[in-house]
Amino acid sequence: MKKKSIVNDRKPSAGSRIIASLQEAVDWVEGKDIDVRVTTVEVPTVDVRETRRNLGLSQAAFAAKFGFQPATLRNWEQGRTRPDGPARVLLAVIARHPEAVEDALKKAS
């Protein structure tokens, strides 16, 4: 009589997949030649003054409506500083879909 061979058809556990993924990330950071997918998102530069004016808001009203500090908004508009990545993302959404941001902020409060 022949012995039956046992085939392991089980999927790897979530833990083992996470560990393997972390090892791939470490290998990539260390410069090892491995296949990885790198996704880069280009965040647009937004003209803050133009966006605010298109909405017909003063600096104080725009800052209050969207959660910015008025001084920060002034600095952006006067070119003393530039919005960082997350602020640029928010400003890009405000420029295209201000109602979506207003709706999200209303639901959050």
N, C-alpha and C positions, 0 to 999 in steps of 0.2 A: 504494500500500500504506500502511495506517495504522500509525502507531507505537503500540506497546503502552505504556500508562501503568504505571509501576511503583508499586505500592501497598506501603507499609511496614506490614506486619502484625505486626511484632515488638513485644513488650512493652518498656516502658522498662527500662533496666538497674537493678539494685539500687542502684548508686551514684547514678544520677539521681533515683531515688525517695527515697533518703535525703536528698540535697541539697534536694529540693523540700519534704520534711517539715521539715527544719531551717529553711528559709526561712519556712514557715508558722508555726513556733514563734516565730521572731524577730518576725514580723509581729504575732502575738498578744501577745507581751510588750510590744511597742511601742504596743499599744492600737489597732492597725488593725482595721477591721471585717471580719473574715473568719469563715467557718463553721468552728468547731472543736468537738470533743466534749471536755468536761471531766468527769472522773469524780472524785467526792469520796467517800471512804470514812470513815464515822463509826466510830471505834474506841471501844468501850464502856469505861466506867470500871468497874474491878473492885475489889471490897472485898478487899484482899489478906489481911487477918486472917481474914475469913470463909472465903476459899478455902483458906488454910493449915489452918484448924481443921477444915473439911470433910474434908480429906485426913488428919487426925489426926497432923499433923507439928508438931514444935517449930519455932521460928524457925530454929535452926541446921540442922535436918534439911531443912527446906524450901529454905533457901538453898543448901545443899550439893547437894541433889537436882536443882535446876533452874538452878544456875549463877549465883546472885545473891550479892552480898556480904552477910554477915549485918547489917552496919551499915546498908546500904541498905534492907534489908527492915524493920529496926526503924524507920528514919526514915519509910518509907511507912506502916507500921502506926500510928505515933504522930502522923501528919499533919504532920511537919516538912517533908517533901518529897513530891512526887507522881511516879509513874512517867512517863517520857517516852513518846513514841509507840510505838517498837519494844517497849519493856518492857510497855506496856499491851496490845499485840497478843499477846505471849507469855503474859502473865497471863490474858488472855481465853481462850486456847487451853487453858492449864492448868486453868482453872476448869471448862471443858466437857469436855475430853478429855485428862486428865493422862497417860493411858497412851500417847497418841500422842507427846507430848513426851518421855516417858521412853524410848520406843522409838527415837525419832530421836536422842536423846542417846547411847544405848547404841551405836547403829550408827556414830555419829560418832567415838567414842573407841576 
